[in-house]
């Protein structure tokens, strides 16, 4: 199409690649909202479910840990499960972004805005 136009052809390729990347990033943002990760603590006594964006969507607590004398332990287990889910969400998001950038021929460690 731009044969013989030198840098104009390169610019058209760059614009097309940028548009493609924008489309794929928008799709990835939507996908991250539906991907889920599960964090847990206390050998699975407390499980927190979150989207890959880190939004907490569920919390499961084994009833055996409900003892009024151990309130602080239960609170710590809940916080640990949530933090584990958030860490896994961040890892998943970063892995998906690396997969996207690699697919577009960009360096895997390239930091993109989000």
Secondary structure, 3 states (H helix, E strand, C coil): CCCCCCHHHHHHHHHHHHHHHHHHHHHHHHHHHHCEEEEEECCCCEEEEEECCCCEEEEEECHHHCCHHHHHHHHHHHHHHHHHHHHHHHHHHHHHHHHHHHHCCCCCCCCCCC
